[in-house]
Structure formats: structure tokens, C-alpha cells
Amino acid sequence: MNTMLTLDVLIATHTPEGILRVADMNLPVVEGVRYIVSWQDHRDAEIPPALDARNDVTVDRFGQRGVSFNRNNAIELSTADVYLVADDDLRYSSSQLDAVRQVFEDNPDLDYASFMYEGTGKVYPSEECRLGRRLPKGFYQTSFEVAVRRRGRAALLRFHPAFGPGSISLHAAEDEMFLLTARRMKLNCRFFPIVITRHEGMTTGQRKITEPGVLRAFGAFIYYCYPLTFLPRIPLKAWRLSKSGQSRFFPALREMLSGIAFAFDNVTPAWKEVGR
């Protein structure tokens, strides 16, 4: 009998094309694993029979806009011991999903785990490490690398709706803010050099930065991540973006400062809300 921790795989998707991508994922049937699909902008399209016929797949039509709201909706629907954040263009094997569960079985004090994916262009730490006050050099978070144990303070962890595609002003950095929130909540966060999925092509974090909302999100994230040193870090970030060809210096500087102003006036960090 399987006594491993249960796992919910939380798949965020949108549009009728998105639910077809979920059906194309060929999600493996694994005892103790359930798939929760939060579906925005569904336009009353039908659920593909390949998904509708499965007892281990739940599709929830969700009306609110924004990827962070979409992910949070899936988190609210989760009832398993552990949830794994997912997108609609991934490939999983049963052994990969069991590996996620085994990590939490083997580490009973673990709240937040970051893993690896098979894909292009991302460099990871060479060994298991803590994601605490300081992060490994060059480390950045991608949402579908993350699994969280649903207990205690970790059960309160959510994506900040002010960040991410579809938000009002800050159109990125939702993954980075998710990890920052976990760290500020003093959750036990660790990286494990274990591949848990496959993703084809670049993620949004690897693409050229030109959209003003993405730059604003960078500025706001730096403001929250480095509250005492954000002022010198902002022009340094703009210079690095310019040097790497990802953006021009002055537009990047202007938009990042605009993002800080927006965050100062409109955003309450999630770790402060949890602490109330």
C-alpha cells in the first residue's frame, strides 16, 4: 500500500488553447497524485474528453485576471500534503512526481523545495543548499520548480497578485516574490538538484526585457528584496541590462523607479499581511 505523502500538481492555464495544451501533457496516473487545473479566459469551451474522463484531474473555470490570481486559485483548491506549481507546457514522469514526494518524506522539517527542470539555458547550484537569508550566486526562481508543504505558516504562502502577467502594473517577478515571501516568512526553503519535469524552449525569465511592466516589476522586486540598498542597485541593474543588450539604460532606469513608486503606494508585502 502506498503511504507516501499526497501531491497536488497545480496547473495554471488560460484560453481554449491552454486547456488543449494541458490535455497534451499526457499526465501520468500515479497513486496519491492529483492534478488541479485553474483555467482562466475559458470562453465556455468544452473540457477535452481526455481530461474530463479522469478521476485524478479537476478543472476549475476561473474568472479573475492575472497569473498570480490563477495560481492562488489552484492553491486554494489544493488539499494534498504537498503541492507542486505547474504550467501547461510541461512533461512529467511518474518517477519525477514520486521524487518530489520523497524529498518531503525524507525532510520532515521542509516547507519549500526548489528543484530543477530539463530544458535550456539555466544553471543550477551543484549541490543541495538552503535558500535562506542569502541565495546561491546567480540563483533565480522559476515557478514550476517549486513544491510547498501545506501546513503551518507555509499553508498561508501565496503569489502576490500585484506581480506577474495580467496584473495592473508589475508584469513579472511573481516567482521571485513568491520565494522572497517564503524566506521573509522564515519558512524552511531548500534547493535540491533533482530534475522533476521537462520544459521546451525559454521561460519568461530568460527572454529579452523590453516591456515597461516587466521593468517596473524588476524595480519593485529590488525595492522589497533590498530595502536598505535598493537605491544604488537600481541604476546598477539598469546598466547591466543595457550592457547585456536586454534593454536601454535610461528607459530601464525610468521604469524601474516607476515600479518602486507604484509598489510604495499600492502594494503591501505578503509577509507583512501574514504577520498581522
Order of alpha helices (4+ residues) and beta strands (2+ residues): beta-alpha-beta-alpha-beta-alpha-beta-beta-alpha-beta-beta-beta-alpha-beta-alpha-alpha-alpha-alpha
